[in-house]
Amino acid sequence: MKKLALVLTILLITLSLFSFISIFLQAGTNEAPVTIEIPKGTSFNQVASSLKDAGIIRRELDFKLAARILFVSDQIKAGRYRFSPHPILIDVLKKLAAGEAVPEELIKVTIPEGTSIYKMGTILEKEGVACFEDFRGLINSPLAKEYGIPDNSLEGYLFPDTYVVEKSISAEALAGIMFKRFSEVVISYWESNKKATKFNLHEILTLASIIEKEAATSEERLIISSVFHNRLDIKMGLAADPTIKYALERPSKTVYFDQLKVKSPYNTYKNRGLPPGPICSPGLESIKAAIYPAKTDYLYFVAQKNGTHIFSSSWADHEKARVKVRSLPLDRGRRL
């Protein structure tokens, strides 16, 4: 009787060991390599569910049991993991417990000159950067004070350039990278050239952002800058359409007469002088133009169909220029 009990015990132990070994050597069902993201704060049960949904493990219960036997259920680390087809369960556990994550996906993002923070968010969204919505919030951010910006917005201080960033980068981290680039390019230039202008850096960035939006060709930046400098000198309104578009919640491609009445400190038709801050991120060439305008007596300009402008010194000449560029009778509901 004792021999039979011993045999049964050995048999039971053998079967148990075989069962455990079978669990550990159990292969996933995925037919192709699989990449899975485990965010910070993901629970053990959520990890098991995600692995099962991806075909990396066969059964959640086996995964949980094996993890507890190996004492790794509380050691699984967040990260981005890549698994080959049909991975063995014990290898899956070892990889997750060791934190053998693959490098995060990098995304190349190009921010053109003259892009506002809101439109930067749209570019980030299109490229798949997760923080695009939070990034739009930088138009009103405590980071501005931290960076020493005399406004509550980072508008104009995030340098337009090409950046390679992680897909999951935070808005604050991305802003830090862009502001660092701004400091490298703009601040260094400003420190060497600030004595050439009566305006401070914030004012120059504001003026440069308007120039950036108005100038369709690089050749005209200096002349457009001269128009705005001349207007500011005689306390004439800048009357810049791009500032109206910035003030509008849903701007149209063309600025209409009724939109000129919008109540906003950015409305340069109603308010004299510069608006409170930049309306986009200007490039270095527009910043140079804001500091070193051409010497002209122009006070007006009107856009032609090819994007260039006709410049005038008097209202009478400006009216003639407007008539010249119109191919159709003036629509009284809109400006040209």
Helices and strands as residue ranges (DSSP letters): H 2-24, E 34-38, H 44-53, H 60-69, E 79-83, H 89-98, E 106-110, H 117-127, H 132-136, G 137-140, H 143-146, E 162-166, H 171-182, I 183-187, H 188-193, G 194-196, H 201-214, G 218-220, H 221-233, H 241-247, G 257-261, H 284-291, E 300-303, E 309-312, H 315-325
